[in-house]
Amino acid sequence: MGIAAGNAIGKGLYGVDLKATDGDCCVIEVNDNPSLEGGEDTAYPEVYARIIGQLLGSERRRADRD
């Protein structure tokens, strides 16, 4: 659901706020300037590494096109 919400905005890194209640989930908001300052690198190092890897890969692909 979060990926679909981000893709609806465009290509890039987005923070998607989800709310789960009574077994259902909905998108609260999509942030185009997400913060990664809440300890994510320590709490979820493999997820954080994948995010950074995707960003670096996108930047390298962009540089190769130019």
C-alpha positions as CSV (number, residue, x, y, z in Angstrom):
1,M,0.0,0.0,0.0
2,G,2.8,2.4,0.9
3,I,4.7,1.7,-2.4
4,A,1.5,2.2,-4.4
5,A,0.9,5.5,-2.7
6,G,4.5,6.7,-3.4
7,N,4.3,5.5,-7.0
8,A,1.0,7.6,-7.4
9,I,3.1,10.7,-6.7
10,G,6.1,9.7,-8.9
11,K,9.5,8.2,-8.9
12,G,11.6,9.0,-5.8
13,L,11.8,8.5,-2.1
14,Y,8.6,9.3,-0.2
15,G,7.6,8.8,3.4
16,V,4.2,7.3,3.6
17,D,2.2,7.5,6.8
18,L,-0.2,4.5,7.3
19,K,-2.9,4.0,9.9
20,A,-4.0,0.5,10.8
21,T,-7.3,0.0,12.7
22,D,-9.6,-2.9,13.1
23,G,-7.7,-5.0,10.6
24,D,-7.8,-2.3,7.9
25,C,-5.1,0.1,6.7
26,C,-5.3,3.5,5.0
27,V,-2.8,6.1,3.8
28,I,-2.8,9.2,6.0
29,E,-0.2,11.2,3.9
30,V,2.6,10.9,1.5
31,N,5.7,13.1,2.3
32,D,8.0,14.2,-0.5
33,N,10.7,15.1,2.0
34,P,10.8,12.2,4.4
35,S,13.0,12.2,7.5
36,L,15.4,9.4,8.2
37,E,16.6,10.9,11.5
38,G,14.6,8.7,13.9
39,G,17.2,6.0,14.4
40,E,16.1,3.9,11.4
41,D,19.7,3.2,10.5
42,T,20.2,1.5,13.9
43,A,16.7,-0.1,14.4
44,Y,16.4,-1.4,10.8
45,P,19.9,-1.5,9.3
46,E,19.1,-3.8,6.4
47,V,16.1,-1.6,5.3
48,Y,18.1,1.6,5.7
49,A,20.9,0.1,3.6
50,R,18.4,-0.9,0.9
51,I,17.0,2.7,0.8
52,I,20.5,4.2,0.5
53,G,21.5,1.6,-2.1
54,Q,18.4,2.5,-4.2
55,L,19.1,6.2,-4.0
56,L,22.8,5.8,-5.0
57,G,21.8,3.5,-7.8
58,S,19.3,6.0,-9.1
59,E,21.9,8.8,-9.0
60,R,24.4,6.6,-10.8
61,R,21.9,5.7,-13.5
62,R,21.0,9.4,-13.9
63,A,24.7,10.3,-14.2
64,D,25.3,7.6,-16.8
65,R,22.5,9.0,-19.0
66,D,23.9,12.6,-18.9
